[in-house]
Amino acid sequence: MGVPKKHHTKSKVGRRRSGHGLKPMKPIPCPSCKAPVLPHRICSNCGAYGKRAAVKSIAREEEEDE
């Protein structure tokens, strides 16, 4: 079994462990289509970001062309 060559300070150990306290993000319902979306992400179902339409979906563009 390996033995540490140098002492790690409390701050160095704390920086390494800083991510241990993070909680996984929970999905929220999209305001326009109610599909589950992670916060601060564009909805993959309708392409909305918050209450705005950020991206036109390819399926909608094809429907408009017809």
LOVEXMI-283605 format. One record per residue (C-alpha): residue in three letters; x, y negated, z negated. Coordinates in steps of 0.2 Angstrom, whole numbers, padded with zeros to 4 digits, always signed. Layout:
BEGIN
ALAXYZ ...
This chain:
BEGIN
MET+0000+0000+0000 GLY+0007-0017+0005 VAL+0011-0030-0008 PRO+0009-0049-0005 LYS+0025-0058-0002 LYS+0019-0075-0007 HIS+0007-0082-0019 HIS-0009-0089-0012 THR-0016-0104-0020 LYS-0034-0106-0026 SER-0037-0119-0013 LYS-0031-0107+0001 VAL-0041-0093-0006 GLY-0056-0104-0007 ARG-0055-0110+0011 ARG-0054-0092+0017 ARG-0070-0088+0007 SER-0079-0103+0011 GLY-0089-0094+0025 HIS-0095-0081+0012 GLY-0109-0093+0005 LEU-0117-0097+0022 LYS-0134-0090+0025 PRO-0140-0083+0042 MET-0151-0096+0051 LYS-0169-0092+0052 PRO-0179-0094+0068 ILE-0193-0107+0068 PRO-0208-0108+0080 CYS-0206-0118+0096 PRO-0217-0133+0094 SER-0224-0131+0112 CYS-0225-0112+0115 LYS-0224-0105+0097 ALA-0210-0093+0102 PRO-0197-0090+0089 VAL-0181-0101+0092 LEU-0166-0104+0082 PRO-0165-0122+0075 HIS-0156-0135+0087 ARG-0157-0124+0102 ILE-0167-0125+0118 CYS-0182-0113+0119 SER-0178-0098+0131 ASN-0196-0096+0134 CYS-0202-0113+0139 GLY-0186-0123+0140 ALA-0191-0136+0127 TYR-0180-0144+0114 GLY-0190-0151+0100 LYS-0206-0159+0108 ARG-0197-0163+0125 ALA-0196-0153+0140 ALA-0177-0151+0142 VAL-0175-0138+0156 LYS-0187-0134+0170 SER-0189-0115+0170 ILE-0185-0106+0187 ALA-0202-0097+0186 ARG-0211-0114+0184 GLU-0202-0121+0199 GLU-0207-0106+0210 GLU-0225-0108+0205 GLU-0225-0127+0209 ASP-0217-0123+0227 GLU-0232-0111+0231 
